[in-house]
Amino acid sequence: MKRYRVLSFDFDARIHTLTLAIQEEWEEGIKEQHQQAKHSVEGGLVYAYGVQAKDAKLQNFIELGDKPFSILAFHNPFFEQLRTAFVMGAYYPALTAVCSLGERILNYLVLVLSPSYSPLA
């Protein structure tokens, strides 16, 4: 019988498009293509997060960096929500969310791993 392993993760490389500097040795076509990609990513971020204070939101997005891979796929939607809160400038809700998410992951690991360890006698 064949078994399939379903992996739930996402990858976001938009940060590299925004931060990669155009090099002088690049061909003109490559420079233009990179510039178009950068404008496209910026437009997508403005569409997703709003026009008001767009420069601050772009800077917040850049400061967050890459979205890390996770071995606990159930928390990815919550992690996306807290990243959105930070980018939007809602720093206190983002801080509260990251603390709550960390506690949720820790509790999950304790519940899952506790049967593997016997209490000390």
ABEGO torsion letter per residue (X at the ends): XBBBBBBBBBBBAAAAAAABBBBAABBAAAAAAAAAAAAAAAAAAAAAAEABGAAAAAAAAAAAEBBBBBABAAAAAAAAAAAAAAAAGBAAAAAAAAAAAAAAAAAAAAAAAAAABBBBX
